[in-house]
Amino acid sequence: MDQIVPVAQFEDTWQRQFYYLRLSVTDVCNFRCTYCLPEGYRPGHVKNKSFLTLDEIRRVTRAFAMAGTDKVRLTGGEPSLRRDFIDIIAAVRENESVRQLAMTTNGYRMARDVAAWRKAGLTSVNVSLDSLDARQFYAITGQDKFHQVMAGIDAAFEAGFEKVKVNTVLMRDINHHQLKTFLEWIRPRPIQLRFIELMETGNGGDLFRRHHISGDVIRRQLTEMGWQLQPRGRSDGPAQVFSHPDYAGEIGLIMPYDTNFCANCNRLRVSAVGQLHLCLFGDHGVPLRDLLASDDQLPELQARIADSLGQKKQTHFLHQGNTGITQNLSFIGG
């Protein structure tokens, strides 16, 4: 591979620099989570063969790496449903400047495959787990795979991951009152449990009004129990991370309705069909796929990405109920 020649760091008009790419490799998911895809995945106009190819993934990640991106997260849908997922990991790792390569998964294939993912170059893993009760897990996901997911978390530690991040969508009357149970779970385990506020989407207004609760409820409880907010790294995601000397694990809070949530935005998203999304809740995507056919197009690809950042808004408009084109949470991708 030709040596990478760095270009200017991607930066928007608000002087925010972007070190973090969230790359969806498929829209398909085999779970039917109540807050995301309650009726299961429906392909619509997108067929599996329409998702980014391995070479297209290689080119788009190279374009970002050349512009200073040092963290890539592979998301879906469920990314491990791609038969070439290990090859995708290896392709992204061809970029030496990408120091962190993460994935977000529902965990159902982890017990079998997580060691191979690590060997291919994955550096961290996020697992979605909204309950520590098997029956409630089934009610939320539509899948009787709780013990399979828990075995996958154990397998990640056995494979050599020093920390596993667990994503839990915070929902009133479902899990918001289970903080004590979650804390006991992470007391002896180096798990960063991340409570994610339920967000309103185009299809989820009723569920949002029924189950949304502010992460500030958890933040106040943590503070009262002596948990301390940790400093945020340059390439970290949006979580506020808390630690406690008596616990091996950590708690993260992702609170998109919190004041100044967007002030330190450092991440961009590329969808499984090659659309650049400047914001999860933006109104449209910027097409990139026509510039992913050849390595010779890399300068033009980077120029389009850089130019599009002039359109990035200072903040999202969730407080006004504007969810943009995001119809369900499957696009969030961790």
C-alpha positions as CSV (number, residue, x, y, z in Angstrom):
1,M,0.0,0.0,0.0
2,D,1.2,3.5,-0.8
3,Q,2.4,5.6,2.1
4,I,-0.3,7.7,3.5
5,V,0.3,11.5,3.1
6,P,-1.6,13.4,5.8
7,V,-4.0,16.2,4.8
8,A,-5.6,18.9,6.9
9,Q,-7.6,17.7,9.9
10,F,-11.3,17.6,9.2
11,E,-12.8,20.7,11.0
12,D,-16.2,22.4,10.9
13,T,-17.1,26.1,11.1
14,W,-17.3,25.9,14.9
15,Q,-13.6,24.8,15.2
16,R,-14.6,21.3,16.2
17,Q,-12.1,18.7,14.9
18,F,-13.1,15.2,14.0
19,Y,-10.9,12.3,15.2
20,Y,-13.7,9.6,15.4
21,L,-15.5,7.8,12.5
22,R,-18.5,5.6,13.1
23,L,-18.9,3.4,10.1
24,S,-22.0,1.3,9.6
25,V,-21.2,-1.9,7.6
26,T,-24.8,-3.2,7.4
27,D,-28.3,-2.1,8.3
28,V,-29.4,-5.7,9.0
29,C,-30.0,-6.7,12.6
30,N,-31.3,-10.0,14.0
31,F,-32.8,-8.5,17.2
32,R,-36.2,-6.8,17.5
33,C,-35.6,-4.3,20.3
34,T,-38.7,-2.5,21.4
35,Y,-37.0,0.9,21.1
36,C,-35.3,0.2,17.8
37,L,-36.7,-2.3,15.5
38,P,-39.8,-3.7,17.2
39,E,-41.1,-5.4,14.0
40,G,-37.7,-6.6,13.0
41,Y,-35.4,-5.5,10.2
42,R,-37.1,-4.6,7.0
43,P,-34.7,-4.1,4.1
44,G,-36.9,-1.6,2.2
45,H,-35.1,-0.5,-1.0
46,V,-31.6,-1.6,0.3
47,K,-30.5,-5.1,-0.5
48,N,-27.5,-6.8,1.2
49,K,-25.4,-6.5,-1.9
50,S,-25.9,-2.7,-1.8
51,F,-23.9,-2.3,1.4
52,L,-20.3,-0.9,1.1
53,T,-17.9,-3.5,-0.3
54,L,-14.6,-4.3,1.4
55,D,-12.6,-2.1,-1.0
56,E,-15.0,0.8,-0.5
57,I,-14.6,0.4,3.3
58,R,-10.9,0.4,2.8
59,R,-11.0,3.6,0.8
60,V,-13.3,5.6,3.0
61,T,-11.4,4.7,6.2
62,R,-8.2,5.6,4.5
63,A,-9.6,9.0,3.6
64,F,-10.5,9.7,7.2
65,A,-7.2,8.3,8.5
66,M,-5.2,10.6,6.2
67,A,-7.1,13.5,7.7
68,G,-6.2,12.7,11.3
69,T,-9.0,10.2,12.3
70,D,-7.5,7.9,14.9
71,K,-10.6,6.1,16.1
72,V,-13.0,4.0,14.0
73,R,-16.1,2.2,15.3
74,L,-17.7,-0.5,13.2
75,T,-21.5,-0.5,13.7
76,G,-24.7,-1.8,12.1
77,G,-27.3,-3.0,12.4
78,E,-25.4,-5.9,13.7
79,P,-21.9,-5.7,12.1
80,S,-21.0,-9.4,12.8
81,L,-23.7,-10.4,10.3
82,R,-21.3,-9.5,7.6
83,R,-19.6,-12.7,6.4
84,D,-16.4,-10.7,5.7
85,F,-16.4,-8.9,9.0
86,I,-12.9,-10.2,10.0
87,D,-11.6,-8.9,6.6
88,I,-13.3,-5.6,7.4
89,I,-11.4,-5.3,10.7
90,A,-8.1,-6.2,9.0
91,A,-8.8,-3.6,6.2
92,V,-9.3,-0.8,8.7
93,R,-6.2,-1.8,10.6
94,E,-4.2,-1.3,7.5
95,N,-4.2,2.4,8.5
96,E,-1.4,2.7,11.1
97,S,-2.8,6.0,12.3
98,V,-6.1,4.3,13.4
99,R,-5.0,3.5,17.0
100,Q,-8.5,2.5,18.2
101,L,-10.7,0.1,16.3
102,A,-14.0,-0.6,18.1
103,M,-17.3,-2.3,17.3
104,T,-20.8,-2.1,18.7
105,T,-22.6,-5.5,18.8
106,N,-25.7,-7.1,20.2
107,G,-23.2,-9.8,21.4
108,Y,-24.9,-12.9,20.1
109,R,-21.8,-14.0,18.2
110,M,-19.2,-12.9,20.6
111,A,-18.7,-16.2,22.5
112,R,-17.8,-17.8,19.1
113,D,-15.9,-15.0,17.3
114,V,-14.5,-12.4,19.7
115,A,-11.1,-14.0,19.9
116,A,-10.8,-13.9,16.1
117,W,-11.9,-10.3,16.0
118,R,-9.2,-9.4,18.5
119,K,-6.6,-11.3,16.5
120,A,-7.7,-9.4,13.3
121,G,-7.0,-6.1,15.1
122,L,-10.1,-5.1,17.1
123,T,-9.1,-3.0,20.1
124,S,-12.4,-2.6,22.0
125,V,-15.9,-3.8,22.0
126,N,-19.3,-2.4,23.0
127,V,-22.1,-4.8,23.8
128,S,-25.8,-3.8,24.0
129,L,-27.4,-5.2,27.1
130,D,-30.5,-3.5,28.5
131,S,-31.3,-5.8,31.4
132,L,-29.5,-8.3,33.7
133,D,-32.7,-10.4,33.9
134,A,-33.1,-13.0,31.2
135,R,-36.9,-12.7,31.0
136,Q,-36.7,-8.9,30.7
137,F,-33.9,-9.2,28.1
138,Y,-36.2,-11.4,26.0
139,A,-39.1,-9.0,26.4
140,I,-36.9,-6.1,25.1
141,T,-35.0,-7.8,22.3
142,G,-37.4,-10.5,21.1
143,Q,-34.5,-13.0,21.4
144,D,-33.8,-15.6,24.0
145,K,-30.1,-15.0,23.9
146,F,-29.3,-13.5,27.3
147,H,-27.0,-16.3,28.5
148,Q,-25.3,-16.3,25.0
149,V,-24.6,-12.6,25.3
150,M,-23.3,-12.9,28.9
151,A,-21.0,-15.8,27.8
152,G,-19.8,-13.5,25.0
153,I,-18.8,-10.8,27.5
154,D,-16.8,-13.4,29.5
155,A,-15.2,-14.6,26.2
156,A,-14.1,-11.0,25.5
157,F,-12.1,-10.9,28.7
158,E,-10.7,-14.4,28.0
159,A,-9.6,-13.2,24.6
160,G,-7.5,-10.4,26.2
161,F,-9.7,-7.3,26.2
162,E,-8.9,-5.5,29.5
163,K,-12.3,-3.6,29.5
164,V,-15.7,-4.3,27.9
165,K,-18.2,-1.5,27.4
166,V,-21.8,-2.3,27.8
167,N,-24.6,-0.1,26.4
168,T,-27.8,0.1,28.3
169,V,-30.7,2.2,27.0
170,L,-32.1,3.9,30.0
171,M,-35.9,3.5,30.2
172,R,-38.4,4.6,32.8
173,D,-40.2,1.8,34.6
174,I,-38.1,-0.8,32.8
175,N,-34.5,-0.5,34.0
176,H,-34.0,3.0,35.5
177,H,-34.6,1.7,39.0
178,Q,-32.1,-1.2,38.7
179,L,-28.9,0.9,39.3
180,K,-28.0,-1.1,42.4
181,T,-28.2,-4.4,40.4
182,F,-26.0,-3.0,37.7
183,L,-23.5,-1.6,40.2
184,E,-23.1,-5.0,41.9
185,W,-22.5,-6.6,38.5
186,I,-19.6,-4.3,37.7
187,R,-18.1,-4.1,41.1
188,P,-15.7,-7.0,40.5
189,R,-15.6,-6.6,36.6
190,P,-13.8,-4.0,34.5
191,I,-16.9,-3.2,32.6
192,Q,-17.8,0.4,31.6
193,L,-21.6,0.3,31.8
194,R,-23.0,3.1,29.7
195,F,-26.5,4.3,30.3
196,I,-27.9,5.9,27.1
197,E,-30.9,8.2,27.4
198,L,-33.8,7.1,25.2
199,M,-33.9,9.4,22.2
200,E,-36.9,10.3,20.2
201,T,-37.0,9.1,16.6
202,G,-39.4,9.5,13.7
203,N,-41.1,6.2,14.5
204,G,-40.7,6.2,18.3
205,G,-42.6,9.2,19.6
206,D,-45.1,7.2,21.7
207,L,-42.4,5.0,23.3
208,F,-40.2,8.1,24.0
209,R,-43.0,9.8,25.8
210,R,-43.8,6.7,27.8
211,H,-40.2,5.7,28.8
212,H,-37.8,8.6,28.5
213,I,-36.0,9.6,31.7
214,S,-33.1,12.0,32.0
215,G,-29.7,10.5,32.7
216,D,-29.4,13.2,35.4
217,V,-31.4,10.9,37.7
218,I,-28.5,8.4,37.5
219,R,-25.9,11.1,37.7
220,R,-27.3,12.5,40.9
221,Q,-27.4,9.0,42.5
222,L,-23.8,8.3,41.5
223,T,-22.6,11.6,42.9
224,E,-24.3,11.0,46.2
225,M,-22.5,7.6,46.4
226,G,-19.1,9.1,45.8
227,W,-18.6,8.4,42.1
228,Q,-16.2,10.9,40.4
229,L,-16.4,12.3,36.9
230,Q,-13.3,11.4,34.8
231,P,-11.6,13.7,32.3
232,R,-12.5,13.2,28.7
233,G,-10.0,12.1,26.1
234,R,-9.7,13.7,22.6
235,S,-11.1,10.7,20.7
236,D,-13.6,9.6,23.4
237,G,-17.2,9.3,22.6
238,P,-19.9,11.5,24.2
239,A,-20.2,9.5,27.5
240,Q,-19.6,11.2,30.8
241,V,-17.6,8.5,32.6
242,F,-17.6,8.1,36.4
243,S,-15.4,5.9,38.5
244,H,-15.3,4.8,42.2
245,P,-12.4,3.3,44.1
246,D,-14.5,0.4,45.4
247,Y,-15.4,-0.7,41.9
248,A,-13.5,-2.4,39.1
249,G,-16.0,-1.1,36.6
250,E,-17.1,2.4,35.5
251,I,-20.4,4.1,34.7
252,G,-20.9,6.1,31.6
253,L,-23.8,8.5,30.9
254,I,-24.8,9.5,27.3
255,M,-27.2,12.3,27.6
256,P,-28.1,14.0,24.3
257,Y,-30.6,16.2,26.0
258,D,-28.0,17.6,28.3
259,T,-26.8,21.2,28.0
260,N,-23.7,21.5,25.7
261,F,-24.0,17.9,24.5
262,C,-22.8,18.9,21.1
263,A,-20.1,21.4,22.1
264,N,-17.3,18.8,22.0
265,C,-18.6,16.7,19.0
266,N,-15.6,14.9,17.5
267,R,-17.4,12.2,15.4
268,L,-18.8,11.7,11.9
269,R,-20.9,8.9,10.6
270,V,-20.8,7.0,7.3
271,S,-23.8,4.8,6.6
272,A,-23.7,1.3,5.2
273,V,-24.6,2.6,1.8
274,G,-21.9,5.3,1.8
275,Q,-23.8,8.4,3.0
276,L,-21.9,10.8,5.2
277,H,-24.0,12.0,8.1
278,L,-22.8,15.1,9.9
279,C,-25.2,14.5,12.8
280,L,-27.2,11.5,13.9
281,F,-30.3,13.6,13.7
282,G,-29.4,15.6,10.6
283,D,-31.8,16.1,7.8
284,H,-29.9,14.5,5.0
285,G,-26.7,12.6,4.1
286,V,-23.8,13.6,1.8
287,P,-23.2,10.9,-0.9
288,L,-19.7,9.5,-0.9
289,R,-20.0,6.3,-2.8
290,D,-19.4,7.7,-6.3
291,L,-15.9,8.6,-5.0
292,L,-15.1,5.1,-3.6
293,A,-14.5,3.3,-6.8
294,S,-10.8,4.0,-7.2
295,D,-7.8,4.9,-5.0
296,D,-7.2,7.8,-7.4
297,Q,-10.4,9.5,-6.1
298,L,-9.1,9.9,-2.5
299,P,-8.2,13.6,-2.8
300,E,-11.7,14.4,-4.3
301,L,-13.3,12.2,-1.6
302,Q,-11.5,14.1,1.2
303,A,-12.4,17.4,-0.4
304,R,-16.1,16.5,-0.4
305,I,-16.0,15.5,3.2
306,A,-14.1,18.7,4.2
307,D,-16.5,20.9,2.2
308,S,-19.6,19.3,3.7
309,L,-18.5,20.2,7.2
310,G,-19.4,23.7,6.4
311,Q,-23.0,22.5,6.6
312,K,-22.7,21.0,10.1
313,K,-24.9,22.7,12.6
314,Q,-23.7,23.8,16.0
315,T,-26.2,21.6,17.8
316,H,-29.0,19.0,17.1
317,F,-32.6,20.0,17.5
318,L,-33.9,17.2,19.6
319,H,-35.3,19.6,22.1
320,Q,-37.6,20.9,19.4
321,G,-38.7,17.3,18.5
322,N,-36.7,17.4,15.2
323,T,-35.3,13.9,14.8
324,G,-34.2,14.5,11.2
325,I,-34.1,11.4,9.0
326,T,-33.5,9.0,11.9
327,Q,-36.6,6.8,11.9
328,N,-35.4,4.3,14.5
329,L,-32.4,3.7,16.8
330,S,-30.8,1.1,14.5
331,F,-28.9,3.9,12.9
332,I,-27.3,5.0,16.1
333,G,-24.8,2.2,16.0
334,G,-23.4,2.6,19.5
